[in-house]
Amino acid sequence: MLTDVVRVPLTDPCCAPRGESLADAQARREYVAGPENALPVCVATTLELVQEVDGPIVFYGPAGVGKTTLAGELAHRWRAENEQEKSVVTTGADFARDFAAACQADDIDAFRRRLRGCRMLVIDDLHHLAGKLAAQDELAATLDRLVARRALVIATMSTCPAGASDLGPMLVSRLSAGLVVPVANPSHATRVEIAQGLASDAGAPLDDDSAAWLAERVAAGFSHLRGAVALWTQQAKGDRPAASVRDCDMGDYAAAAPDLKEIAATVARRFHVKVADLRSASRRTPHVRARNLAMLAARRVTSLSLAKIGDYFGGRDHTTVMHACRKTEAEIETDPTVAAMWAEIAGTWSQPS
């Protein structure tokens, strides 16, 4: 398990599924990962592990965290050992479009032979099947055939399958039956490493303090960091070069700190509870767990005092909030279920650590 920030070389940065452009893939010659993404890195680089999984490998998380890169790395490693085997790479939107075209042309048998006859299927942005029930059922049946043949299925999604309310129960059950891997936004320490690496590659290196400043003020995700570093490089090398990264206008890349209302709404959606439940005196287990995670998120991503956080969440005092945060932090370290929940919630925002 990772305990520090590490740089994982990509065996083929151009192998990513179609959801990522060639420029994006080439920019990711390595994947910089901290402890928050130890599991997805292990899965993407250990083919022996995933071949023992009886079901799909699903990477999920917010945009820009590297789901497509990790899926592409795993796919490339499989291809390297199975050069003669057939593989299919598609996206959720393309799957739905191709399925509809096959139905319209009365050519569904050919469509099924192509998908169900492969030894590896990669589906990027599978969540784009939302609302397309016929395509979802077709994919569920396809997964049944592929899993029965021990074929490798890799998918990426924006949310955990179990929490994907726009996907039907049949497809959700198939996706949940394999290995579901949360990919979180990089922690502050990881973001500093990423910023320094990108800046150094661009010929405008950042010292530790400048990189830390940038990591704290740019929205989460690799793409935002890359854009912010590109702005810094442009301004550092311009006709009137910026003396410091602090003098740069980060524009659309600047992070917007969430308020308590936004944090509560995000957590409530994730746990399928009401914001009123989080702010109530309810001691029901689902409400307590969601409330504690929301208070921890507020503690991590805002500068608000414990008293203000407690006041919003039902008038609780600062001691209660502190106890809830410490208890939840301990559960994150010892309970994989809570850790996965926290990774999904924390991944919504950049959080210094």
ZAROTOR-760519 format. One record per residue: residue number from 1; x, y, z of N, C-alpha, C in turn. Coordinates in steps of 0.001 Angstrom, whole numbers, plus 500000, padded with zeros to 6 digits. Example, Ala and Ser with C-alpha at 12.3 -4.5 7.8 and 13.67 -1.06 7.14 Angstrom:
BEGIN
NODE   pos     n.px     n.py     n.pz    ca.px    ca.py    ca.pz     c.px     c.py     c.pz
NODE     1   513190   494310   507800   512300   495500   507800   513200   496700   507800
NODE     2   512850   497750   507080   513670   498940   507140   512900   500030   507870
This chain:
BEGIN
NODE   pos     n.px     n.py     n.pz    ca.px    ca.py    ca.pz     c.px     c.py     c.pz
NODE     1   500848   498807   500000   500000   500000   500000   500886   501247   500000
NODE     2   500506   502253   499191   501290   503469   499131   501169   504253   500432
NODE     3   502291   504796   500891   502263   505685   502046   502797   507060   501681
NODE     4   503419   507193   500515   503967   508457   500048   503506   508699   498619
NODE     5   503801   509899   498121   503507   510216   496727   504523   509514   495841
NODE     6   504046   508795   494840   504938   508079   493933   504570   508411   492498
NODE     7   505539   508228   491604   505316   508433   490172   505316   507068   489501
NODE     8   504211   506730   488888   504053   505422   488257   504205   505590   486751
NODE     9   505299   505084   486148   505470   505221   484698   504364   504484   483953
NODE    10   503869   505087   482884   502871   504440   482048   503576   503686   480934
NODE    11   503200   502443   480721   503862   501638   479695   503522   502118   478301
NODE    12   502339   502703   478143   501936   503230   476841   500920   504338   477060
NODE    13   501389   505609   477141   500470   506695   477444   499466   506982   476353
NODE    14   499601   506344   475188   498670   506615   474093   497625   505521   473947
NODE    15   497524   504652   474957   496606   503521   474833   495250   503789   475455
NODE    16   495040   505014   475946   493795   505296   476658   492586   505173   475751
NODE    17   491430   504818   476316   490202   504756   475537   489841   506105   474927
NODE    18   488826   506107   474081   488506   507285   473300   488009   508461   474117
NODE    19   487709   508255   475375   487236   509361   476188   488306   510405   476448
NODE    20   489574   510093   476168   490665   511020   476435   491396   511301   475133
NODE    21   491737   512574   474913   492419   512947   473683   493859   512459   473698
NODE    22   494468   512410   472508   495862   511998   472402   496760   512948   473178
NODE    23   496454   514258   473118   497264   515230   473854   497212   514966   475351
NODE    24   496014   514651   475850   495880   514332   477275   496698   513097   477623
NODE    25   496602   512084   476783   497307   510835   477056   498812   511045   477044
NODE    26   499306   511805   476072   500746   512039   475985   501244   512863   477162
NODE    27   500365   513728   477688   500761   514538   478843   500910   513688   480089
NODE    28   500338   512497   480083   500368   511629   481259   501383   510505   481061
NODE    29   502634   510869   480849   503659   509840   480691   503846   509066   481988
NODE    30   503365   509664   483060   503388   508989   484345   502132   509389   485116
NODE    31   501756   508535   486043   500596   508824   486884   501126   509089   488279
NODE    32   500894   510290   488781   501367   510659   490111   500271   510314   491113
NODE    33   500605   509453   492055   499593   508947   492987   500070   509060   494425
NODE    34   499148   509430   495282   499398   509429   496713   498641   508291   497368
NODE    35   498668   508217   498688   497960   507137   499391   496477   507077   499058
NODE    36   495903   508233   498688   494469   508253   498385   494117   507412   497161
NODE    37   495110   507141   496311   494852   506345   495107   495747   505108   495027
NODE    38   496069   504555   496194   496891   503343   496219   496188   502176   495539
NODE    39   494899   501999   495822   494170   500862   495256   494057   500941   493738
NODE    40   493600   502056   493152   493502   502089   491689   494827   501888   490980
NODE    41   495917   502390   491549   497229   502172   490934   497591   500693   490974
NODE    42   497331   500057   492115   497609   498621   492237   496810   497828   491210
NODE    43   495540   498162   491059   494684   497439   490112   495160   497647   488683
NODE    44   495503   498883   488331   495881   499198   486955   497219   498605   486552
NODE    45   498057   498279   487518   499403   497803   487195   499645   496346   487572
NODE    46   498619   495668   488045   498777   494272   488465   497777   493405   487717
NODE    47   498172   492968   486537   497270   492184   485694   496874   490879   486368
NODE    48   497808   490277   487106   497510   489008   487769   496346   489156   488744
NODE    49   496245   490317   489372   495172   490565   490336   493816   490605   489644
NODE    50   493698   491379   488581   492387   491559   487960   491924   490304   487232
NODE    51   492860   489471   486809   492461   488252   486109   491784   487251   487040
NODE    52   491914   487473   488344   491242   486612   489314   489855   487125   489682
NODE    53   489500   488307   489185   488210   488910   489526   487115   488343   488632
NODE    54   486047   487901   489245   484922   487326   488505   483874   488409   488264
NODE    55   484173   489311   487348   483265   490419   487060   484034   491601   486509
NODE    56   483341   492685   486164   483999   493857   485584   484913   494575   486578
NODE    57   485906   495264   486032   486749   496177   486804   486214   497573   486530
NODE    58   485700   498241   487551   485071   499546   487360   485846   500615   488131
NODE    59   486473   501544   487398   487108   502707   488011   486073   503833   488039
NODE    60   485840   504433   489211   484869   505529   489256   485412   506693   490076
NODE    61   484957   507891   489727   485384   509086   490434   485053   510320   489623
NODE    62   485319   511504   490175   484995   512746   489471   485869   512942   488238
NODE    63   485486   513900   487409   486227   514170   486175   487643   514634   486490
NODE    64   488585   514209   485662   489950   514705   485759   490860   513985   486727
NODE    65   490412   512877   487325   491249   512187   488307   492118   511095   487683
NODE    66   491901   510775   486411   492744   509776   485750   492109   508416   485582
NODE    67   490795   508340   485651   490124   507041   485466   490463   506442   484103
NODE    68   490383   507272   483063   490652   506797   481705   492106   506370   481560
NODE    69   493007   507125   482163   494423   506773   482107   494676   505422   482762
NODE    70   494099   505201   483926   494290   503934   484632   493665   502774   483867
NODE    71   492475   502994   483322   491835   501947   482523   492671   501628   481291
NODE    72   493205   502666   480659   494044   502454   479485   495330   501720   479802
NODE    73   495906   502014   480957   497128   501320   481363   496862   499837   481585
NODE    74   495773   499533   482266   495416   498135   482493   495142   497434   481168
NODE    75   494441   498112   480267   494142   497524   478957   495417   497242   478174
NODE    76   496366   498164   478234   497625   497955   477508   498403   496770   478066
NODE    77   498436   496650   479367   499150   495518   479967   498504   494194   479558
NODE    78   497173   494185   479460   496496   492968   479002   496871   492679   477552
NODE    79   496867   493702   476691   497193   493502   475279   498612   492970   475106
NODE    80   499527   493454   475940   500921   493034   475825   501078   491537   476046
NODE    81   500186   490947   476837   500261   489508   477110   499265   488694   476288
NODE    82   498425   489391   475530   497394   488698   474742   497308   489314   473346
NODE    83   498441   489344   472662   498531   490058   471390   497595   489512   470322
NODE    84   497291   488232   470371   496465   487617   469332   494973   487666   469654
NODE    85   494637   488135   470838   493236   488141   471254   492531   489427   470814
NODE    86   491243   489318   470575   490445   490454   470120   490011   491312   471306
NODE    87   490116   492622   471140   489643   493546   472169   488785   494626   471517
NODE    88   487875   495173   472288   486997   496247   471819   487068   497390   472823
NODE    89   487315   498599   472318   487355   499797   473156   486249   500736   472687
NODE    90   485401   501161   473593   484292   502032   473221   483980   502970   474378
NODE    91   482931   503745   474229   482451   504619   475301   480975   504326   475541
NODE    92   480462   504815   476652   479048   504610   476919   478175   505201   475829
NODE    93   478518   506413   475388   477733   507065   474336   477816   506298   473027
NODE    94   479026   505827   472671   479188   505083   471418   478475   503737   471471
NODE    95   478508   503080   472628   477803   501804   472760   476314   502004   472484
NODE    96   475726   503027   473093   474300   503290   472894   474003   503638   471443
NODE    97   474874   504445   470839   474666   504852   469449   474797   503665   468501
NODE    98   475826   502847   468711   476032   501676   467845   474903   500660   468012
NODE    99   474427   500511   469242   473321   499584   469486   472055   500059   468775
NODE   100   471759   501349   468875   470574   501896   468214   470674   501740   466701
NODE   101   471875   501982   466149   472066   501850   464703   471889   500402   464262
NODE   102   472397   499467   465070   472265   498047   464729   470801   497617   464756
NODE   103   470057   498112   465728   468627   497779   465794   467882   498345   464591
NODE   104   468225   499578   464239   467543   500224   463116   467856   499522   461799
NODE   105   469083   499029   461666   469498   498363   460431   469199   496869   460449
NODE   106   468553   496412   461517   468252   494985   461673   469533   494153   461573
NODE   107   470583   494642   462263   471893   493988   462210   472405   493728   463620
NODE   108   471498   493407   464528   471874   493243   465926   472786   492045   466132
NODE   109   472665   491017   465296   473514   489835   465454   474982   490184   465251
NODE   110   475281   490998   464243   476666   491401   463992   477194   492248   465148
NODE   111   476355   493123   465660   476738   493957   466805   477102   493075   467993
NODE   112   476270   492085   468247   476523   491208   469389   477752   490339   469182
NODE   113   477977   489865   467978   479175   489046   467723   480440   489845   468007
NODE   114   480442   491113   467608   481635   491946   467818   481894   492172   469301
NODE   115   480855   492475   470044   481030   492776   471472   481200   491523   472311
NODE   116   480392   490526   472062   480401   489339   472913   481484   488345   472529
NODE   117   482098   488554   471369   483148   487643   470938   484544   488091   471307
NODE   118   484672   489269   471926   486009   489768   472265   486497   489153   473573
NODE   119   487789   489288   473807   488375   488789   475060   488614   489912   476060
NODE   120   488531   491165   475585   488604   492314   476494   487698   493417   475958
NODE   121   486846   493931   476833   485957   495044   476500   486261   496199   477443
NODE   122   486547   497366   476867   486792   498579   477648   485697   499586   477308
NODE   123   484990   500069   478328   483934   501066   478119   484244   502294   478977
NODE   124   484606   503377   478322   484910   504620   479022   483628   505437   479190
NODE   125   483528   506158   480292   482356   507006   480553   481050   506230   480404
NODE   126   480968   505120   481078   479784   504273   480981   478527   504992   481475
NODE   127   478706   505995   482330   477551   506718   482862   476750   507439   481782
NODE   128   477322   507584   480573   476580   508217   479481   475476   507314   478930
NODE   129   475350   506129   479488   474211   505264   479164   472973   505641   479980
NODE   130   473099   506635   480836   471984   507041   481696   470730   507315   480872
NODE   131   469631   506724   481298   468356   506944   480630   468115   506105   479394
NODE   132   469134   505396   478924   469005   504569   477718   468794   503112   478155
NODE   133   467574   502800   478535   467286   501526   479191   467542   500323   478296
NODE   134   467182   500411   477023   467394   499274   476120   468880   498990   475963
NODE   135   469682   500045   475818   471131   499871   475692   471716   499320   476987
NODE   136   471193   499742   478124   471665   499224   479406   471394   497727   479531
NODE   137   470198   497316   479147   469868   495888   479221   470747   495079   478272
NODE   138   471025   495650   477101   471898   494969   476142   473303   494816   476716
NODE   139   473798   495866   477361   475130   495786   477961   475148   494773   479098
NODE   140   474111   494741   479913   474048   493768   481008   474120   492346   480465
NODE   141   473387   492070   479391   473428   490737   478779   474803   490450   478192
NODE   142   475425   491478   477617   476775   491321   477066   477774   491002   478169
NODE   143   477653   491688   479297   478548   491426   480426   478384   489999   480929
NODE   144   477154   489513   480958   476925   488124   481380   477711   487159   480502
NODE   145   477644   487367   479195   478348   486486   478259   479862   486585   478444
NODE   146   480361   487809   478566   481808   488003   478681   482351   487435   479988
NODE   147   481655   487684   481084   482111   487177   482382   482088   485655   482397
NODE   148   481072   485070   481775   480993   483605   481712   482168   483019   480940
NODE   149   482708   483787   479988   483849   483326   479187   485181   483769   479788
NODE   150   485139   484379   480979   486346   484858   481671   487058   485944   480871
NODE   151   486296   486713   480105   486874   487849   479394   487080   489002   480381
NODE   152   488011   489890   480059   488282   491042   480914   487376   492199   480495
NODE   153   486673   492771   481461   485818   493932   481213   486308   495075   482095
NODE   154   486607   496216   481475   487081   497399   482196   486133   498545   481879
NODE   155   485700   499266   482896   484789   500394   482682   485200   501568   483554
NODE   156   484842   502769   483110   485013   503959   483939   483663   504649   484071
NODE   157   483433   505225   485257   482167   505902   485555   482437   507102   486457
NODE   158   481490   508018   486485   481636   509186   487350   481213   508897   488788
NODE   159   480371   507881   488980   479901   507539   490324   480000   506037   490549
NODE   160   479936   505648   491812   479903   504228   492149   478662   503598   491508
NODE   161   478786   502410   490912   477620   501788   490276   476394   501739   491185
NODE   162   476609   501400   492447   475472   501280   493369   474757   502607   493587
NODE   163   475454   503714   493338   474844   505029   493520   474397   505676   492229
NODE   164   474476   504934   491118   474101   505483   489808   472595   505352   489616
NODE   165   471861   506358   490030   470395   506284   490005   469825   506253   488595
NODE   166   470601   506665   487592   470114   506678   486210   470384   505371   485476
NODE   167   470978   504409   486164   471211   503097   485562   470232   502090   486157
NODE   168   469767   501176   485335   468810   500181   485784   469423   499164   486724
NODE   169   468607   498514   487540   469113   497566   488541   469865   496385   487938
NODE   170   469474   495941   486747   470144   494797   486144   471596   495134   485806
NODE   171   471815   496302   485194   473175   496704   484851   473978   497023   486105
NODE   172   473363   497693   487063   474055   498022   488314   474540   496760   489015
NODE   173   473707   495726   489044   474108   494487   489719   475291   493845   489012
NODE   174   475326   493897   487681   476451   493311   486935   477738   494085   487201
NODE   175   477644   495407   487202   478825   496238   487429   479341   496102   488858
NODE   176   478435   495906   489798   478820   495812   491211   479381   494445   491576
NODE   177   479232   493478   490685   479637   492107   491004   481134   491878   490879
NODE   178   481839   492814   490261   483272   492640   490078   484074   493426   491103
NODE   179   485058   494173   490629   485916   494986   491495   485620   496453   491213
NODE   180   485042   497135   492188   484675   498544   492044   485744   499384   492732
NODE   181   486413   500244   491962   487619   500931   492435   487414   502449   492449
NODE   182   487351   503070   493631   487220   504535   493672   488539   505215   493325
NODE   183   488469   506236   492476   489639   507050   492137   489349   508461   492642
NODE   184   490156   508924   493578   489887   510208   494235   490686   511327   493592
NODE   185   490215   512548   493786   491045   513686   493434   492328   513617   494260
NODE   186   493451   514038   493688   494715   513954   494426   494692   514811   495684
NODE   187   495347   514314   496721   495483   515076   497959   496371   516293   497704
NODE   188   496454   517143   498692   497280   518346   498543   498733   517980   498237
NODE   189   499285   517021   498978   500686   516637   498760   500897   516103   497346
NODE   190   499953   515329   496860   500062   514790   495508   499963   515902   494483
NODE   191   499081   516855   494717   498907   517970   493784   500168   518824   493697
NODE   192   500862   518967   494816   502133   519703   494797   503130   518995   493885
NODE   193   503230   517675   494018   504137   516889   493173   503761   517025   491696
NODE   194   502467   516950   491408   502014   517065   490022   502366   518440   489463
NODE   195   502092   519493   490225   502368   520853   489767   503853   521050   489490
NODE   196   504701   520546   490385   506143   520703   490186   506625   519923   488969
NODE   197   506088   518722   488775   506492   517934   487619   506091   518581   486311
NODE   198   504866   519071   486231   504392   519723   485011   505168   521005   484734
NODE   199   505412   521789   485782   506135   523046   485606   507573   522804   485168
NODE   200   508209   521793   485757   509581   521463   485372   509646   521016   483919
NODE   201   508693   520180   483502   508650   519723   482112   508472   520887   481144
NODE   202   507755   521929   481594   507475   523077   480731   508577   524130   480776
NODE   203   509613   523888   481581   510728   524818   481644   510485   526027   482523
NODE   204   509519   525941   483429   509244   527037   484360   509059   526450   485751
NODE   205   510129   525900   486339   510011   525158   487599   509444   525995   488741
NODE   206   508779   525298   489650   508192   525921   490828   508887   525396   492077
NODE   207   509218   526285   493009   509770   525810   494278   508632   525245   495133
NODE   208   508987   524666   496266   507988   523992   497099   506865   524930   497532
NODE   209   507221   526141   497971   506208   527077   498455   505266   527504   497336
NODE   210   505824   527765   496156   504993   528200   495029   504074   527079   494564
NODE   211   504615   525861   494526   503794   524719   494111   502672   524477   495117
NODE   212   502983   524634   496406   501956   524456   497441   500879   525526   497312
NODE   213   501301   526748   497030   500339   527846   496849   499414   527543   495678
NODE   214   499991   527074   494579   499197   526764   493389   498229   525612   493667
NODE   215   498726   524575   494337   497897   523399   494610   496697   523743   495482
NODE   216   496847   524722   496348   495754   525107   497237   494702   525959   496541
NODE   217   495094   526611   495459   494195   527598   494852   493631   527205   493497
NODE   218   494001   526034   493029   493494   525561   491740   492507   524435   491990
NODE   219   491434   524414   491218   490410   523385   491376   491014   521997   491234
NODE   220   490383   521018   491867   490917   519660   491926   490982   519016   490557
NODE   221   491886   518043   490430   491978   517269   489195   493202   517618   488373
NODE   222   493707   516609   487653   494905   516778   486837   494705   517837   485768
NODE   223   493559   517824   485107   493321   518736   483989   493397   520195   484424
NODE   224   492813   520510   485579   492863   521885   486072   494290   522285   486439
NODE   225   495015   521374   487065   496402   521677   487414   497239   521919   486168
NODE   226   497051   521072   485160   497805   521231   483922   497488   522574   483268
NODE   227   496211   522956   483275   495836   524243   482701   496438   525406   483465
NODE   228   496431   525313   484802   496989   526384   485620   498496   526501   485420
NODE   229   499180   525364   485339   500630   525393   485109   500932   525960   483725
NODE   230   500092   525642   482740   500285   526197   481398   500149   527723   481423
NODE   231   499184   528228   482204   499037   529679   482346   500274   530290   482995
NODE   232   500750   529629   484045   501954   530106   484726   503138   530130   483766
NODE   233   503316   529070   482995   504432   528988   482051   504341   530102   481014
NODE   234   503148   530313   480498   502938   531351   479488   503270   532727   480046
NODE   235   502807   532983   481278   503046   534294   481871   504483   534447   482360
NODE   236   505112   533337   482749   506499   533400   483211   507459   533653   482061
NODE   237   507083   533218   480853   507963   533350   479686   507519   534458   478731
NODE   238   506505   535219   479116   505963   536240   478227   506847   537472   478126
NODE   239   506348   538453   477365   507101   539702   477178   507278   540443   478497
NODE   240   506279   540297   479369   506368   540910   480698   506189   539792   481717
NODE   241   507241   539001   481920   507119   537782   482734   506681   538058   484169
NODE   242   505821   537163   484655   505389   537251   486049   506545   536857   486954
NODE   243   506739   537614   488010   507845   537333   488922   507579   536104   489769
NODE   244   506321   535820   490005   505951   534703   490873   504621   534134   490414
NODE   245   504409   532861   490737   503127   532245   490395   501985   532965   491101
NODE   246   502293   533621   492208   501265   534364   492940   500770   535581   492168
NODE   247   501556   536008   491174   501156   537155   490364   500280   536757   489184
NODE   248   500074   535458   488997   499321   534972   487840   497822   534952   488127
NODE   249   497072   535229   487088   495617   535117   487160   495237   533703   486747
NODE   250   494713   532920   487680   494374   531527   487392   493039   531381   486661
NODE   251   492283   532471   486572   491052   532458   485787   490106   531333   486168
NODE   252   489663   530589   485154   488674   529521   485369   489238   528339   486144
NODE   253   490573   528301   486317   491169   527168   487022   491157   527352   488536
NODE   254   490831   528541   488998   490830   528794   490437   489733   527981   491120
NODE   255   490062   527453   492270   489097   526636   493013   488085   527522   493724
NODE   256   486864   527085   493720   485814   527771   494470   485498   526929   495705
NODE   257   485802   527479   496864   485578   526716   498095   484080   526509   498312
NODE   258   483664   525289   498612   482240   525035   498832   481790   525611   500167
NODE   259   480531   525959   500254   479996   526378   501540   479297   525191   502196
NODE   260   478833   525392   503416   478222   524289   504159   476978   523754   503461
NODE   261   476226   524631   502836   475020   524204   502124   475373   523262   500982
NODE   262   476430   523595   500233   476854   522746   499112   477385   521407   499614
NODE   263   478167   521438   500685   478702   520195   501250   477559   519288   501701
NODE   264   476611   519848   502414   475482   519053   502909   474674   518467   501753
NODE   265   474448   519261   500708   473671   518783   499563   474395   517655   498844
NODE   266   475712   517784   498698   476503   516757   498018   476465   515441   498787
NODE   267   476675   515509   500087   476667   514300   500913   475267   513685   500957
NODE   268   474255   514520   501044   472878   514008   501084   472545   513242   499809
NODE   269   472963   513767   498654   472718   513059   497389   473433   511723   497374
NODE   270   474673   511717   497837   475467   510490   497814   474835   509402   498675
NODE   271   474258   509790   499809   473716   508801   500745   472205   508632   500624
NODE   272   471618   509323   499661   470173   509209   499437   469382   509549   500703
NODE   273   469825   510619   501367   469090   511136   502520   468765   512603   502245
NODE   274   468012   513211   503140   467669   514617   502989   468658   515483   503768
NODE   275   468878   516701   503265   469721   517634   504005   469147   517844   505403
NODE   276   467834   517845   505496   467189   518011   506809   467592   516905   507777
NODE   277   467849   515695   507247   468291   514592   508110   469673   514876   508689
NODE   278   470537   515478   507868   471893   515790   508328   471873   516877   509398
NODE   279   470899   517748   509326   470831   518876   510256   469901   518603   511436
NODE   280   469392   517390   511483   468434   517034   512537   469143   516365   513714
NODE   281   468349   515943   514687   468878   515214   515846   468805   513707   515647
NODE   282   468473   513265   514442   468297   511837   514171   469549   511044   514521
NODE   283   469354   509892   515192   470463   509008   515537   470422   507735   514704
NODE   284   469616   507718   513647   469610   506565   512754   470985   506427   512120
NODE   285   471468   505201   512017   472836   504965   511549   473144   505630   510213
NODE   286   472285   505515   509189   472605   506173   507912   472739   507686   508051
NODE   287   471910   508282   508904   471961   509730   509089   473222   510141   509847
NODE   288   473583   509378   510866   474775   509700   511656   476034   509579   510803
NODE   289   476135   508505   510033   477329   508313   509205   477449   509415   508159
NODE   290   476350   509728   507490   476376   510784   506478   476699   512135   507113
NODE   291   476108   512409   508279   476356   513680   508961   477826   513804   509367
NODE   292   478385   512730   509909   479785   512766   510331   480723   512993   509151
NODE   293   480438   512346   508028   481262   512547   506837   481128   513978   506325
NODE   294   479933   514523   506396   479722   515905   505958   480485   516879   506853
NODE   295   480473   516645   508155   481199   517529   509063   482702   517414   508854
NODE   296   483190   516194   508579   484614   516032   508296   484985   516760   507005
NODE   297   484132   516649   505988   484393   517360   504735   484442   518866   504972
NODE   298   483515   519367   505773   483495   520799   506078   484761   521215   506813
NODE   299   485217   520353   507714   486439   520646   508467   487654   520682   507547
NODE   300   487675   519777   506548   488838   519651   505668   488890   520734   504582
NODE   301   487750   521100   504030   487787   521943   502827   487341   523381   503060
NODE   302   486975   523723   504277   486643   525116   504576   487520   525591   505730
NODE   303   487508   526888   505936   488269   527463   507057   487347   527785   508230
NODE   304   486138   527244   508196   485164   527526   509244   485552   526859   510561
NODE   305   485171   527474   511649   485452   526915   512969   484558   525714   513238
NODE   306   484982   524903   514197   484163   523759   514598   482796   524215   515095
NODE   307   482771   525351   515766   481509   525862   516298   480536   526211   515172
NODE   308   481047   526841   514099   480176   527205   512976   479687   525962   512237
NODE   309   480573   524986   512098   480167   523733   511450   479080   523057   512278
NODE   310   479304   522975   513582   478324   522346   514458   476998   523081   514476
NODE   311   477063   524404   514421   475836   525192   514426   474990   524885   513192
NODE   312   475648   524716   512042   474900   524408   510811   474286   523012   510887
NODE   313   475054   522064   511393   474568   520684   511461   473809   520427   512768
NODE   314   472735   521155   512946   471808   520876   514036   472138   521499   515372
NODE   315   472973   522544   515382   473280   523210   516640   474195   522418   517552
NODE   316   475049   521594   516979   475975   520793   517791   477158   521653   518230
NODE   317   477714   521361   519409   478832   522166   519885   480138   521687   519265
NODE   318   481202   522470   519468   482474   522182   518795   483070   520857   519266
NODE   319   482825   520462   520513   483347   519188   521016   482705   518009   520286
NODE   320   481423   518108   520033   480715   517046   519310   481254   516912   517889
NODE   321   481495   518048   517248   482033   518025   515882   483429   517411   515873
NODE   322   484262   517812   516824   485618   517275   516888   485595   515764   517097
NODE   323   484742   515297   517993   484627   513854   518250   484166   513124   516995
NODE   324   483178   513683   516294   482662   513047   515075   483745   512965   514005
NODE   325   484528   514025   513865   485594   514037   512854   486667   513003   513181
NODE   326   487070   512944   514432   488108   511984   514828   487619   510548   514668
NODE   327   486372   510309   515050   485800   508973   514906   485749   508565   513436
NODE   328   485342   509493   512579   485238   509188   511150   486612   508977   510536
NODE   329   487596   509762   510941   488959   509575   510436   489487   508192   510806
NODE   330   489178   507743   512018   489608   506403   512440   488907   505328   511618
NODE   331   487625   505531   511329   486886   504554   510522   487414   504508   509093
NODE   332   487822   505640   508564   488388   505676   507210   489643   504817   507135
NODE   333   490412   504804   508210   491654   504030   508244   491408   502536   508411
NODE   334   490284   502161   509008   490077   500745   509355   488924   500065   508625
NODE   335   488008   500842   508070   486816   500273   507431   486826   500602   505942
NODE   336   487046   499614   505072   487111   499874   503626   485842   500513   503073
NODE   337   484694   500170   503637   483438   500754   503158   483400   502250   503423
NODE   338   483768   502644   504636   483797   504067   504975   484880   504773   504164
NODE   339   486017   504104   503961   487099   504697   503172   486643   504988   501749
NODE   340   485894   504060   501162   485391   504260   499800   484387   505410   499753
NODE   341   483525   505479   500763   482561   506585   500831   483289   507926   500929
NODE   342   484312   507957   501789   485058   509201   501972   485806   509584   500700
NODE   343   486379   508612   500012   487113   508904   498777   486202   509562   497754
NODE   344   484970   509077   497668   484027   509651   496702   483622   511063   497103
NODE   345   483371   511266   498403   482961   512591   498871   484118   513577   498773
NODE   346   485280   513182   499290   486435   514074   499298   486885   514405   497890
NODE   347   486681   513460   496963   487084   513693   495585   486331   514814   494913
NODE   348   485227   515257   495508   484444   516342   494930   485162   517673   495046
NODE   349   486000   517793   496072   486680   519060   496312   488164   518824   496532
NODE   350   488940   519858   496275   490358   519828   496627   490453   519983   498127
NODE   351   491281   519172   498759   491390   519256   500214   492841   519192   500652
NODE   352   493415   520272   501161   494739   520216   501708   494804   519204   502826
NODE   353   495957   518558   502979   496094   517592   504068   497312   517906   504898
